[in-house]
Amino acid sequence: MRRRKTTFERTASLAELAQAELKGPLRQRKLENLVERIGNQVAEQLAPVIAQRFADLPEHEAEAAVQAVVDVLEEVDLSDRALLAADADPEALARQVRRQFPDRAGLLSERAGRLHELALDQACRHLVQVVRHLPSFQPAALVEVLGRLSAQSDQLDRLLARTPTGSLYAPAGANRDEEFRAEYLRHVATTLDRLELLGLPGDEQPKLALTVAYLSLSVSDQTKERRHARPVLWLDRQPNREAEGVPVEAAIRDRSRVLLRGEAGSGKTTLLHWLAVRAARGQLGGSLAEWNDLVPFVVRLRSYAEGDLPGPEGFPGHCAAPVADLAPRGWVHRLLRAGGAMLLVDGVDEVPAARRRVVKVWLRELLETFPDARVVVTSRTAAADSRWLEDEEFSTITLEPMNPANTTAFVERWHEAAGVPGGPAERRMRGQLERPHLRELAAGPLLCAMLCALNLSYRSELPRDRMDLYAKALTMLLHLRDAERGIAGLPGDTEKRVLLRDLAWRLTLANRVEFRSEEALEHISRKIPGMPDVDLEPGVLFKHLLERSGVLREPVPGRVDFVHRTFLEYLAADEAVQQHHTSTLIAHAYLDNWWETTVMASGHATAKQASELLTGILDRAEAEPTRARRLRLLAAACLETVRDIDPAVRARIDAVIDGKLVPPRSLRETQSLASIGHRVLRHLPTSLDGLSDAQAAATVRAAALTGATEAIPLPAGYARDTRDGVQEEVERGAQFFEPERYAEEVLADSPLCGGDFTLTSRHLLPHVSRFRHLTRLSVEFSQHEELVDLHFLSGLPALHKISLSMRYDSTVDLGPLAEHDNLASVIISNARRFIHLRSLVRLPIGQLSLGRLRRVHSLRPLSAVESLRSVCLHHADERVLRTLAEMPQVHRLQILWSYKGGGEEAVVEAFPGISWINVIGIAKVNIASFRELPLRSMTIQVSALRDLSPLAEFAELAELDISNLNFNGDLTPLANLRLERLVLSCDKEHRGLEALDPATKIVYR
């Protein structure tokens, strides 16, 4: 290895080096075999990882990533001295290689870069194994160690301390971590990538990949996002809005702790499984790409309704039980500690209310121990309010009902999954959804799936309400399939219902959602003697219910539950009515996990039973003020299912709604008010006159949340109210209705928010031209709905400002902007390139932001836009900047994310009159170049400016923002500046504050 210093040794392979080291052909051949064997081991260990985590990486990118490792190892210093300096430790060697060649992977894509890092680590491990077998290495290592010992005796202790004999988090080392990780992720991807089509028995379930059928849903955000330091884009600033109607993936992307709330059947569990499968395969894209490096663990709380909650080492068993026992000791702990795990906790509502505090404490202790873990927790809205995990710093988002476009997409994917795409069943289903009551029913994935299944089976009229829907779905599952197949000798539909009702009621009383198998069999055995028409053995009957009912299932061996909690609640409600358990329902009415059972019991009940039940609930509301609102809402919600009731009780409920619940006092109350359903519409005012701002905005939202077609006249009337809060809710309501009708009847004559409108979904895009008062338009689509051109802007003569986020690979033709004679502000981001820049020359544009400009060859046409005062250029390098002629009229400039840096002199030449500059993300910036500019305000963000000395010469500077600057914290170079305002990071320590001008206002961000 010492000969590595020579030219030959620098370019020789390890096998060639060995020939120079080893005497005799036999020894040389042995080492060649060793090298070849270890090379094969590297390839074998990387192959499953590449197949699992980098399957979507193009072959040429994978080859480039591996070749970059080969190139580095050919050039790196592998002399005895270099290896021993790293203690012959593969991890230390890998760090040394990265320090020596820091930019070698810089030209790779993000995904290829991650493969490069993984391959480099693996190669270093095996390289050290090869080197240790060279005969000359052993004496050289001994001499080095003894030399160190004589120089400083305690170095040996530190060397031994670093020997991987074990540690608290790696008691048996971590050599098998990567191997097990690949195996675990393979099991997760295989186990969870399956979607059950509710409405089809288990043996008729198609093999449907969840990742294929997954439909992105929208959420509303109840959390005021905590502000962290980030680049401030002054041209892109928008009014503060709640993150509502945005795709759930976009809502969780920047948050490490999320509480995801949703109603029954809204898609909460499906989302968690989708996240786990995509992360396991490294296929999360767009805003969630950085989650690909995380190992997902799904914890189903229903399995811990009693007993201890799982510790970290129990997490793998939920998704990969066959291999969970093979996990290296401490593996999950190591991942959690390093921030390399994604914990997906499903079903807070599926544990008893009294036990949820235990769940909360469990989460708190986990996160106190492993603060860098990403966590998503799901719950029904009634079981956890938006502040339930506020102290644990969770953001809270709520899944919203599917809008008409979502429903159409869901129907298409369901029929494709069922093997009948585009056929008569799908066409019939689309036609049925034109009926308002069915469109309202289909607003949740669960009920929409049931409707599709019934439509496919019955080929007839679909149910008019969800009680009828559940009844027909159960009939289909319990009877029709066996009858159509001619399966005889089995219990009838009635007998199956009796047994399932009994099981459901027992679970509900115990506040549980699953049995142990022997418990379920024991309950069936006790029930059968009272059923004279049943002659089957309990075991046979139990097995049939599991295998053929489509209602009961065994998700893991030894545990039994209902295929969905909705069926459990429906059957438990039926049992409560059959057994006259009205008093039990009233006693439990205040509990959130009894809400649906109580509502459906009202639908099963006779007029006398329903009147008794609702009277008892209202009486409790009057007697218990702390629970009054919840109990009144429950009584009102029961009107959805009640078929017959005493008129006096109905009048009492209406009076409660009018006097106690409507109009809602705040936006927060609208979510609970929506539980009443479309019936709330008759109680909402037709005018917002006389309502406070908060009441007015909440009233608009309450109408929108019903999603009912008959609701449209209400927001159409509300839209004439000019208050910003009302207009924001009118705008937001578009997602719940058919886009064209809402655009024409509600938004066409709306004043909007002073003419301002933000599009977050492309469903309204074709109808924007109907907005007569639109003057400022922002388009902020998610990664799933990207904007590719500007032709939709035609027919908007009053348009004054546009802010558009384009698809990343789009070429934007600016020609359509030429017709907008009033256009004063143009902000277009993310595009790959722009054409027809000359279209802007005759427009009165004062503010312009274009990005990205890497593939733009010339900006010269912009020099002719005499009205320009503010300019923002994304990814502009020196070559592009030098194409600009002098533009002295521009006084505000932002240069954003220039990878190479440079171009400061070109900036000074093109914009000699700027008094405000914002420099963001430039790796190396020569601040001194800007001294010639008449700067009064400067913002420097992210740029690698280590100290502030260059700023000392800007005597006229009045405002300075360095809140996102990674510098040494020393402010003394600013001592002689007469700054009026200085913006600093609240997360950074600063020195020299006492040297600043006393008149300087310090702002922390």
Order of alpha helices (4+ residues) and beta strands (2+ residues): alpha-alpha-alpha-alpha-alpha-alpha-alpha-alpha-alpha-alpha-alpha-beta-beta-alpha-beta-alpha-beta-alpha-alpha-beta-alpha-beta-beta-alpha-alpha-alpha-alpha-alpha-alpha-alpha-beta-alpha-alpha-beta-beta-alpha-alpha-alpha-alpha-alpha-alpha-alpha-alpha-alpha-alpha-alpha-beta-beta-beta-beta-beta-beta-beta-beta-alpha-beta-alpha-beta-beta-beta-beta-beta
